Amino acid sequence: MSKPLLTPHASFPPASLMRRLAAMFYDSLLCLALIMVITLAYQQIGLRLWYGGVQLQHLAESGALDKDPLLSSLLLCSLFGFFALFWTKNGQTLGMQVWRIRVQNADGTAIDLWQALLRFLVAIPSLACLGLGYLWIMFNQSKRSWSDIYSESQIVQLPKDAYKTRPQA
């Protein structure tokens, strides 16, 4: 299956570290909201139906819900789904749209699901190593992070007028 060509299509410069970090901050707020909604739904609907209100209250007070591998797995899959949907569809999460950056292949096509998974999984140690995977941009000649390199993709800076559809007067 061929990958869709992203628009606008041109040769764009690599995105700066500051723009990437700003977009990551925006997206982290959205991810936090997603985590809160899923956790609430899981605990208040799923567990309440399974255990009942009284038993659920007892589990919460005893700390038994603090380390729930099912909830952790659900949250991890949900976060991946969030990023994969945006990255594979138009190359931009909401935070990336605000800061006019986009993830794409070198030929300007959208990344596929496998590349999105690689980006997501490599981003975890990139952040866990005190952000070294993203600071790598400052030392890499082509301004690529560990996620970019491993997933064979790039993050580019789009121009201000990239989405204007009206002709200029």
N, C-alpha and C positions, 0 to 999 in steps of 0.2 A: 504494500500500500504506500503510495507517495505521500510525502509530508506536505501540508499546506504552506504556501508562501505567505509570509506575514506582510501586512501593509502598515505603514509605508515600507517600501522596499528600496534600499539604497545601501551604500557603504557608510556605516556609522562608526564613530570613535568608541573605544571602550568606556564604560561608565566609571566614574571616579569612586574611590573608596567612601567618600563622604556621602555621595548620593545613594550608594548601596546600603550604608548604615542607616541613613534616614528612612529609606524604604523598608528596611528590616524593622525599624522601630514602629512604623505605622502598621506593618503586618503583624507585629507581635501583639499590638493592642487588639487586632481582630482575632488573632489566635487565642488570646486570653478570654475574650468573649465567647468564642466557640467552645473552649474547654469548660467554661462556667456553665453554659447551656447544656452541654452533653452530660456533665457531671450531675447537674440538677435533675435532668430527665432520667438518668440511670438510677440515681439513688432514690428519688421521690416517686418515680413511676415503676421502674423495673424491679427494684429491690422491695418496694412496698407491696407490690403485687405478689412477689415470690415469698417473702417472709411475713408480711403483715406489719401493721404499724407498731405494735408493742415490741415484737422481736427486733424490728429494725432499730427502734430507739435503744434497746438494750445493746445491740451490736455497735451502734454509734458511740454510746457512752463507754463501752469497754475498749474502744480503739480498734475493733476488729475490721472496720471499714477503711482504716488508714492505708493499708497495703493490699489493694485489690488488683490482682494481675489482670482480671478481665476488664476492669475499668481502664487500667493503664494501656492495655492493648487497644481498646476501643478509642481512646484519646490519640494514641500514636497513629492509628489508621485514619482517623478523622483529620488530623493535621496533614498527613500525607495527601489525603483526598482533596483538601483545600488547595494545597500548592499544585498538585498534579492537574487539577481542573483548570486553574488559571494558566499555568505554564504551557500546557499542551494545546489549549484553545487559542489564546492570542498572545502568549509569551509574557503576560504581565499579571501580577497580583494587583490588588487595589493600591497597595503602597507603591508599587513600581509604576503604576499609571500616574500617580500624583507627582512622582519625581522623574517621570519621563525616561525610564530605563526599561529594557526588555531583554529577556533571555531568548536566545535563538541559536540555530546552527550557523556555521560559517557562511553557508549559502543563503541565509535569510529565511530559512524555513523554520516552522515550529518544532520544538523538541518533541520526542515521542515519550510514551509512558515509561519505558525502560530508562531513558535519560533523566526523566523527572525523579524516578526512584533513586537513581544513583546520586543526583544532586541532593535530594532530601537526606539520604543516609550519610553522605560525606559531610553535609552541613553540621551534623551533630558533633563529630569529633573536631571539626573546624572551629566551632564555638567553644567546645569543652577544653581545647588546648589554649585557653586564654585568647581566643580569636585569631590564633596564628594562621589558620586557613584563609582568613580574609585579609589579614595583614600581608599575606603573601603577594597580594596585588602590587604592593609597593616595590617588591623585589623581582617580580616576574616581568620579563621584557614586553610581553603582550598584555599585561595588566589582567591576568586571570587568577582567580582564586582556586583553591583545591577542588571545589565543586565544579567549577568551569572545566578544569583540566581533566578530571576524572570522567565527567559526563560528556566530554568532547563538545562543549557548548560555549557560548560567550554571552556576556551581558554588555549591551551597547547603550549609549546615550542617544536618545531621539531628539531631533531639533524641536524648537518651540512651536513651529508651524506644521508639525508632522500630521496633524489630524484635521487641518482646515479643509473644508469641502467647498466653501464659497469662493468664487473668484474675487480677487482683489480689485477694488475700484481705482 
